[in-house]
Amino acid sequence: MTGKTRGWDIVSGIGITALAVAAARAVETSRDDGLVRDPFAGVFVEAASPPIPMPTRSEPDAPDHVVWDHMSRFVGVRSRFFDEFLTGALASGPGQVVILAAGLDSRAFRLDQPQGTTVFEIDQPRVLEFKDQVLEARGATPRCDRRVVPADLREDWASSLGGAGFDRETPTIWLVEGLLPYLPDDLATTLLDVVHGLSAKGSVLAAEHFDDTRPLRDDPEVAELSKRFSIDFQAMLDQGGTQLDPGKYLGSQGWQGHGESANALSQRYGKPLEGFSAKVFGGNGHYFTGTLEG
């Protein structure tokens, strides 16, 4: 199997970013003290056969070991946060889950979920197609009622979600991971407006956001890494600099919650960020959790 599907290529552009995140999750999974366990992450990397080698485990003697070590720790912290949020939200029973820009996320397959849970994964059609091909070849079975929703989040994705069986009257668990930093404020605002409009009282949400995209966009070390791995952060990230705070924005619409920095989160997990991950993501990256009060 290759990473190419009907003209779309997971080893370039946005696709290779999703693949790099999967590689980082695989590296973190391989550690004895890893913050996440994702048995499918390395499988995606191997199936895609990227032209620039990406690791699937921690290799201390590899040339780019330090880079992947720092990156995988950040991805591990982020993944652990969303894993804990989802399992905590489902602790009281089955629910309706929506993962926006699901990418190569495999929570529907790797996390235990109450019987009756429905997980909707929204992303570009060919992203989901590649993922489904790999998972099918692996013989993977979801631990929930998993429903893929091929849709562009810049368009009318709410209709596609409804067509997949989403129930507006049921409280929803929303996961917004690795998405908002790539959206300008107007698109981020529109996205959150749609989420709010679809949310019944009692819905909960977790979202990642940056205070400012410029550290990631302009840092010389990140620029060098972008060149080495053919990931054009400058083109992908919001060019406006400071970003919309989802906590403040949703707070004005009745959502109550709190935020935590990536640095604080990593310290709480006992795995402080290091190197460029600490410099670029540590104090700049934030995680918001909120509930739409009745």
ZAKOLTOR-595342 format. One record per atom (N, C-alpha, C): x, y, z; residue in one letter. Coordinates in steps of 0.001 Angstrom, whole numbers, plus 500000, padded with zeros to 6 digits. Layout:
XYZA;...
***
This chain:
500854498800500000M;500000500000500000M;500883501240500000M;500487502256499297T;501249503504499291T;500402504612499866T;501044505771500110G;500328506907500667G;499564507699499627G;499625507272498358K;498945508022497307K;497581507417497037K;496575508299496954T;495206507841496720T;494493508834495815T;494235508427494576R;493489509252493611R;494004510688493561R;495319510840493397G;495891512167493220G;496244512867494510G;495729512384495643W;496076512994496924W;497231512222497524W;498159512947498161D;499390512343498616D;499620512683500075D;499695511681500928I;499895511936502349I;501345512289502672I;502220512191501697V;503626512493501946V;504008513874501435V;503044514781501331S;503349516168500981S;502268517074501574S;502594518353501702G;501628519331502184G;501082518993503554G;499758519215503725I;499099518929504993I;499219517450505350I;499225516597504314G;499300515167504557G;500538514764505326G;501680515320504952I;502916514919505623I;502959515439507055I;502216516516507330T;502132517004508709T;501408515980509577T;500285515474509083A;499550514432509815A;500428513204510004A;501223512884509003L;502101511721509080L;503209511950510111L;503742513176510154A;504791513488511129A;504256513391512556A;503012513826512759V;502394513702514087V;502232512223514451V;501839511411513476A;501713509973513721A;503067509373514079A;504126509811513376A;505470509315513686A;505861509695515109A;505556510923515507A;505878511365516864A;505103510545517901A;503843510232517614R;503065509381518526R;503665507983518605R;504160507486517463A;504775506156517452A;506037506146518314A;506843507196518196V;508061507292519004V;507706507336520489V;506713508139520840E;506303508247522242E;505748506916522735E;505026506217521883T;504472504907522247T;505578503905522546T;506695504010521828S;507778503038521980S;508532503192523293S;508386504328523954R;509087504541525218R;508384503800526360R;509174503297527280D;508592502637528450D;507767503614529276D;508191504891529295D;507479505910530074D;506635506817529187D;506246506320528003G;505475507132527067G;504131507566527627G;503695508738527230L;502430509290527706L;501229508799526913L;501474508123525816V;500385507648524976V;500729506256524453V;499709505455524205R;499883504138523609R;499028504067522354R;499692504177521213D;498986504161519935D;499624503105519037D;499068501911519015P;499663500830518221P;499511501029516715P;498713501988516299F;498466502200514874F;499332503303514273F;499924504150515103A;500672505305514598A;501810504878513676A;502612503936514125G;503714503473513299G;503247502764512042G;502094502112512117V;501541501411510960V;501217502404509846V;500669503571510217F;500373504596509213F;501655505080508530F;502691505305509315V;503964505784508763V;504547504757507799V;504547503508508202E;505096502456507344E;504286502301506060E;502959502424506163A;502109502260504982A;502305503393503989A;502620504585504493A;502770505746503611A;504098505757502884A;505119505095503429S;506459505074502828S;506930506474502452S;507062507394503422P;507454508769503108P;508846508837502497P;509067509770501551P;510379509888500899P;511466510331501871P;511077511077502899I;512008511463503956I;511722510548505135I;512670509714505518P;512409508713506562P;511873509335507847P;510865508695508418M;510308509079509707M;510374507872510625M;510722508088511878P;510870506952512797P;509521506423513266P;509533505182513706T;508349504605514326T;508649504168515760T;509879504438516211R;510247504156517586R;511436505038517980R;511695505130519257S;512815505917519744S;514123505223519386S;514997505953518686E;516278505394518246E;517391506358518653E;517979506173519838P;518980507110520365P;520176507353519452P;520490506408518564D;521655506567517695D;521308507191516344D;520042507456516100A;519629508031514814A;520052509491514727A;520345509998513516P;520815511381513344P;519843512429513881P;518549512215513713D;517549513201514133D;516872512807515441D;517554512008516243H;516943511511517473H;516473512641518383H;517304513662518592V;516953514744519518V;515703515474519044V;515614515729517744V;514450516409517182V;513183515614517456V;513209514330517135W;512028513493517322W;511745513260518798W;512792513246519615D;512605513087521046D;511802514255521610D;512188515482521238H;511487516666521730H;510079516764521146H;509959516479519853M;508658516581519202M;507703515522519724M;508206514320519924S;507328513246520387S;506851513504521804S;507660514169522609R;507216514480523965R;506063515476523925R;506170516495523069F;505065517450522943F;503801516766522441F;503932515945521399V;502771515231520864V;502209514281521912V;503089513674522714G;502622512808523782G;501802513553524814G;502270514736525200V;501531515567526156V;500165515931525581V;500154516386524341R;498895516783523706R;497946515598523584R;498449514455523127S;497605513276522944S;497052512791524283S;497885512812525305R;497437512368526629R;496311513260527145R;496445514569526918F;495413515514527338F;494067515176526697F;494048514984525386F;492792514699524696F;492276513301525029F;493183512341525215D;492756510998525629D;492040511059526973D;492660511751527939E;492071511844529272E;490753512598529256E;490688513643528446F;489447514401528353F;488325513513527832F;488602512758526781L;487568511907526186L;487130510808527145L;488078510096527721T;487707509004528624T;486997509536529867T;487403510722530340G;486721511319531481G;485299511717531147G;485102512272529949A;483768512692529536A;482842511497529338A;483422510347528968L;482624509144528731L;482458508286529986L;483067508711531078A;483077507882532286A;481683507583532813A;480737508496532583S;479389508306533113S;478481507519532175S;478992507145531007G;478176506370530084G;478451506734528639G;477776506084527689P;478033506340526269P;477679507767525885P;478312508233524840G;478054509589524388G;478242509721522891G;478061510921522433Q;478212511283521027Q;479481512129520923Q;480467511637520179V;481779512277520091V;482005512768518670V;482526513993518531V;482895514512517221V;484360514943517274V;485169514370516373I;486583514722516265I;486751515533514990I;487049516817515148L;487232517698513998L;488661517578513480L;488814517528512149A;490130517339511533A;490808516122512153A;490125514971512070A;490562513763512772A;491926513259512325A;492308513525511063G;493615513099510596G;493837511613510800G;495014511262511325L;495353509867511559L;495127509474513011L;494224510177513662D;493825509840515022D;493171508453515037D;493462507680516084S;492899506317516153S;492198506057517480S;491676507089518118R;491035506901519426R;489846505951519370R;489157505925518239A;488010505022518115A;488441503566518195A;489724503293517950F;490234501926517940F;491075501593519167F;491713502576519766R;492682502265520821R;492208502589522234R;491104503328522396L;490623503669523725L;489349502904524043L;489279502370525262D;488052501716525716D;486940502755525847D;485749502401525334Q;484616503316525381Q;483350502544525737Q;482445503183526455P;481209502489526844P;480431502011525623P;479787500862525766Q;478938500360524690Q;477858501387524382Q;477660501660523104G;476680502653522704G;477282503984522318G;478607504139522500T;479277505382522119T;479365505492520600T;479085506678520084T;479214506960518653T;480299508003518456T;481264507716517585V;482357508640517294V;482293509045515828V;482155510343515590F;482168510894514239F;483548511482513967F;484186511047512892E;485495511578512495E;485323512410511235E;485628513695511329I;485491514599510192I;486865514968509649I;487047514809508362D;488276515261507702D;488086515191506189D;489144515587505490Q;489117515533504035Q;488888514087503589Q;488129513882502510P;487783512517502085P;488982511595501928P;490059512083501334R;491177511190501045R;492044510919502273R;491977511810503241V;492632511521504521V;491968510304505154V;490653510350505213L;489898509253505811L;490031507975504981L;490108508131503674E;490240506960502806E;491558506248503062E;492633507009503140F;493939506410503424F;493920505711504782F;493396506401505789K;493363505820507126K;492557504529507146K;491394504534506504D;490544503347506507D;491210502178505784D;491925502469504699Q;492633501405503982Q;493673500742504881Q;494421501563505603V;495473501036506478V;494868500227507620V;493831500777508238L;493205500083509364L;492536498776508926L;491930498785507756E;491290497574507248E;492334496499506983E;493477496905506376A;494544495942506108A;495103495366507401A;495062496161508456R;495549495736509769R;494541494838510487R;493290494835510013G;492247494072510684G;491756494740511953G;491891496073512011A;491503496816513209A;489985496896513327A;489504496800514557T;488071496883514839T;487820498035515801T;486943498980515456P;486670500096516370P;485959499629517630P;486183500340518724R;485581500007520015R;484323500838520263R;483716501291519187C;482531502142519275C;481819502077517930C;480735502824517819D;480068503002516528D;480792504151515835D;481757503824514985R;482592504834514323R;481979505210512978R;481837506516512758R;481254507000511508R;482165508063510911R;482690507793509732V;483562508759509066V;482693509763508321V;483120511016508374V;482372512111507746V;483319512856506816V;483378512472505535P;484244513181504589P;483704514584504339P;484446515590504750A;483971516971504607A;485136517941504770A;484997519090504136D;485958520183504269D;485430521134505331D;486203521374506384L;485751522211507489L;485596523674507102L;486031524023505899R;485825525386505410R;484475525528504707R;483771524400504574E;482490524405503871E;481376523962504832E;480259523479504289D;479103523131505107D;479261521723505682D;480170521581506641W;480410520272507235W;479280519847508169W;478505520815508673A;477403520472509577A;476371519592508875A;476102519860507601S;475142519039506857S;475655517616506690S;476961517494506412S;477554516162506275S;477490515411507602S;477719516110508692L;477654515498510018L;476228515020510308L;475259515856509984G;473864515464510172G;473497514258509336G;474031514207508114G;473751513072507241G;474326511766507754G;475337511873508620A;475951510667509199A;475226510209510465A;474178510951510861G;473397510540512015G;473617511348513280G;474320512468513178F;474531513316514351F;473198513849514867F;473030513828516205D;471788514255516843D;472021515561517594D;471416516631517137R;471593517945517767R;471006518004519177R;470094517102519496E;469452517125520809E;470252516373521871E;471297515688521453T;472122514910522381T;473392515683522723T;473759515794523992P;475026516458524347P;476204515791523633P;477149516613523194T;478253516145522368T;479591516376523062T;480519515467522827I;481906515634523250I;482696516048522012I;483219517275522018W;483953517811520869W;485457517771521132W;486228517266520166L;487691517304520232L;488198518168519082L;488925519229519445V;489465520160518432V;490975520200518632V;491648519219518079E;493090519021518283E;493846519345517001E;494925520140517133G;495771520411515976G;495057521090514833G;494110521955515128L;493308522596514077L;493330524116514158L;492960524684515292L;492812526133515396L;494084526916515050L;495292526423515375P;496488527183515007P;496652527392513506P;495975526592512712Y;496101526698511255Y;494977527516510617Y;494114528088511460L;492985528855510946L;493120530331511311L;492880531239510365P;492777532654510726P;491547532873511590P;491504534002512285D;490439534228513258D;489039534141512664D;488858534598511428D;487508534571510875D;487024533135510672D;487910532251510194L;487516530859510012L;487371530146511355L;488248530476512313A;488132529874513645A;486818530277514297A;486448531539514150T;485187532028514708T;483999531316514076T;484025531171512751T;482942530473512049T;482842529025512518T;483982528370512653L;483991526980513105L;483377526848514494L;483791527717515408L;483267527644516774L;481794528016516826L;481367528913515944D;479936529242515879D;479111528024515470D;479638527255514512V;478937526047514077V;478909525023515208V;480047524848515876V;480103523917517009V;479072524316518066V;479029525596518395H;478078526065519403H;476636525826518951H;476367526111517685G;475015525935517173G;474560524487517159G;475499523555517082L;475165522136517045L;475126521505518439L;475526522260519450S;475711521691520782S;474465521820521653S;473992520682522140A;472918520683523135A;473516521063524482A;472676521513525392K;473142521836526739K;473802520603527357K;474912520844528036G;475658519740528624G;476782519233527741G;476895519770526532S;478005519388525656S;479325519870526251S;480401519140525949V;481732519511526435V;482694519595525256V;483752520365525439L;484697520600524346L;486106520714524891L;487061520167524149A;488480520369524421A;489116520897523147A;489938521938523279A;490546522556522104A;491967522997522407A;492811522840521412E;494185523334521477E;494264524651520711E;495011525609521248H;495229526849520501H;496560527460520903H;497063528363520068F;498286529106520354F;497934530555520663F;498699531165521557D;498555532610521753D;498965533347520494D;500030532850519865D;500639533545518740D;501305532500517852D;501049532547516554T;501665531582515647T;503073531974515215T;503486533210515513R;504786533661515008R;505975532877515548R;505986532454516833P;507133531661517280P;507327530381516463P;506248529706516122L;506351528496515324L;506671528816513870L;506129529922513397R;506306530281511990R;507682530857511696R;508257531598512656D;509459532385512380D;510721531873513060D;510616530935513966D;511797530458514687D;512782529793513717D;514078530170513749P;515060529611512807P;515179528088512895P;515094527541514103E;515209526090514252E;514023525385513618E;512839525962513794V;511651525382513176V;511738525499511652V;512265526634511180A;512427526825509734A;513367525783509144A;514428525470509863E;515366524452509404E;514708523071509369E;513922522779510404L;513211521509510431L;512185521424509307L;511516522547509041S;510541522582507942S;511206522242506625S;512383522806506423K;513118522558505177K;513560521099505105K;514038520570506226R;514566519208506237R;513474518188505973R;512283518438506535F;511207517457506407F;510139517866505393F;510399518926504640S;509470519388503599S;508090519696504145S;508041520309505338I;506790520737505947I;506791522254505991I;505967522898505181D;505972524352505057D;505065524988506104D;505596525153507329F;504811525761508395F;504399527186508042F;505287527896507366Q;504985529286507027Q;503722529388506185Q;503535528449505279A;502356528477504416A;501117527955505130A;501309527031506059M;500168526375506688M;499575527154507845M;500422527845508606L;499939528504509813L;499233529809509510L;498330530184510419D;497680531486510319D;498743532571510296D;498624533496509376Q;499630534540509217Q;499353535774510071Q;498288535748510861G;497908536938511615G;498641537142512916G;499397536130513363G;500117536268514626G;499256535852515797G;498771536823516578T;497945536498517737T;496657535816517277T;496150534927518133Q;495027534096517728Q;493826534226518645Q;492699533810518103L;491460533765518865L;491606532789520029L;491187533213521224D;491179532353522399D;489805531686522464D;489721530357522229P;488408529705522211P;487696529775523551P;488455529815524647G;487827529914525961G;487079531215526140G;487726532313525759K;487080533619525879K;485916533740524911K;486113533234523682Y;485051533368522683Y;483831532540523064Y;484051531279523413L;482931530425523788L;482340530834525133L;483170531435525982G;482666531922527266G;481573532950527093G;481663533730526023S;480643534746525766S;479331534127525279S;479374532819524974Q;478175532129524483Q;477653531088525483Q;478144531161526702G;477602530295527737G;478436529092528115G;479626528950527524W;480497527841527878W;481343528229529094W;481445527316530036Q;482255527550531228Q;483396526536531264Q;484599527034531544G;485727526113531576G;486998526786532004G;488110526172531663H;489402526730532037H;490459526287531033H;491598526981531065G;492695526665530161G;493956526313530922G;494901525693530216E;496175525299530812E;497234525355529719E;498415525871530053S;499480525961529062S;500118524596528838S;500776524449527688A;501477523204527398A;502570522952528430A;503250524006528868N;504276523848529895N;503687523306531186N;502588523910531630A;501962523476532872A;501459522041532759A;500909521713531605L;500389520371531389L;501521519349531422L;502629519658530757S;503756518721530732S;504348518546532127S;504382519625532908Q;504875519523534278Q;503939518638535107Q;502649518797534899R;501674517997535649R;501813516514535319R;502174516211534075Y;502376514819533678Y;503753514295534079Y;504585515173534630G;505926514770535018G;506868514598533848G;506542515207532687K;507359515103531483K;507547516497530879K;508342517352531532P;508495518722531036P;509045518771529612P;508528519717528840L;508993519883527475L;510433520381527471L;511158520027526405E;512560520421526286E;512828520933524878E;513985521594524730G;514443522028523417G;513463522941522712G;513353522792521392F;512505523696520620F;511032523523520964F;510634522329521437S;509237522144521824S;508878523035523000S;509788523148523962A;509540524031525100A;509543525485524657A;510465525817523766K;510605527194523306K;509413527650522465K;508958526802521593V;507913527187520640V;506509526908521163V;506338525750521816F;505002525342522241F;504721525595523716F;505764525563524546G;505579525539525992G;504628526560526576G;505010527831526508G;504144528868527058G;503151529409526062G;503340529056524793N;502513529585523713N;501305528693523426N;501474527393523638G;500388526458523398G;499476526346524611G;498171526288524362H;497198526216525456H;496109525206525126H;495494524688526200Y;494442523699526074Y;493243524150526896Y;492114524262526220F;490889524719526862F;489895523579526965F;489269523438528123T;488154522504528269T;486948523289528778T;485806523041528205G;484619523782528603G;483346522961528493G;482310523430529196T;480991522805529189T;479945523859528855T;479012523507527985L;477906524405527683L;476856524234528776L;476776525225529650E;475886525121530808E;474420525208530407E;473576524571531213G;472131524603530944G;471485525862531443G;
***
